[in-house]
């Protein structure tokens, strides 16, 4: 099946494909071996799963100090 790229860089997906993902509005996109990969994503409010975010940060070894350092870096004004 073909998908059309519009002049606004939007892809129009065939109905047959889209109906397999009922209720999905967002897809994570990546490129692998010259192919566009779309992975369905379920969006949730941050506070609905804060424990999950904290667990993932812990699993990744991200500390509160890392967050403070990242915020400081992001707020730096470019010279």
Secondary structure, 3 states (H helix, E strand, C coil): CCCEECCCCCEECCHHHHHHHCCCCEEEEEEECCEEEEEEECCCCHHHHHHHHHHHHHHHCCCHHHHHHHHHHHHCCCC
